[in-house]
């Protein structure tokens, strides 16, 4: 479903060229659970941004469901992103002035989905994520775990095939972090492809497949024994 072919990403810093990704080759099938690990500056977040169509490669190609999304313009990429890719971030990125329910509904509003269907999907997610009593609360009235559950609901409301999580437990205490992680892993039962960037080796080891990065390269690509 996902294929990166000799992908490189160069940034210009002052008068120097910095390689964030170097000759990345990766194939990722439907329903896989992948963790991306490595020290700061290893290219983890750049890799996630590339997979999420938030950044473009300087070289190479990105194939998603058989189509070369590298060749799409910004509007076309945005459409693919809204239909196929969900994001969960360490800092939640919820809209402060919107309630939990409104934050979850937002992607559907932007996609032009009818009000009735929006309300139904939001109600289902609020119930399944245990947010019923907090649906009318703004982010500053929610705990960290509740905010992340809202963020996950928002990320999945468009029923994406790929979910990208950047340090999703980084701002949570350990117990709450594990609850959030199990919630994310539960989505695998729906056939979603889950990619998690993490500094936590224990979290990374839970994935069926682990990639370790260093200096913009994939240092190792291992699969966990069943």
Steps between C-alpha positions, in 0.01 A plus 500: 500500500787737584827501309788745525750467215846651554348795684728782607423831670745789499463822699696821456632641827684824441740420217510127573297205374381261772374152414203411723427179306744303286401231248202369697339184364198370688200281427213492746196278454138545599440452871866507604612644833832683465705694751770745393777559755830680519673792673399863446597613153498148357221580252202344683269801482604580143413142407158535665437832324591336171261210559227747596545718190596793718835520322631411154812299423793676336563179309330164453133403494219430744237249388174474695251232399687462172486866404803729491391777738833678447365620166183654645464874555431646844121495462502139381730396784275674752203303367685168530615597851146582614361173366771250588728631778436586864742675738550486877754737652680524834349844566147400391455801265135548594325828417476679840168677441317186381343236722613138489209411272570795269869408476406147397249633247739751341660273232153400377391863478806580289423199278142620444330201662129548573401611850301186581787267419744723690290491815458124481871431460592740779247340736635152424861602564418691817325191635770253396781716645321563830464874449125531547518725805773717348359556149405861574827592670781699339857358497610709801225330701625150416778286644797404283361152443159638405658746258694223333185287470328795333801534268483131409127525436560801276778313317278200430164668432569501124577126520857523366698196394823635655544650849825683578580569866791726599598430863131454592576425867774761543289751698323241715581322822598137458166344597302733274755451223448125504123549484540720193742253341255213547229714344719558196589132477131411514458675165711226340197273530328731249780441248663839543874538437658648814835682499636633830808718549636457852809547716372233739657162420233317700224658293689446177550132579124444507475556124509202266776675311764744623716735297803665657632814332830685520624798299204486264541133414321182601756326718291187562159361408391217724182300554393380842471125538135392522 
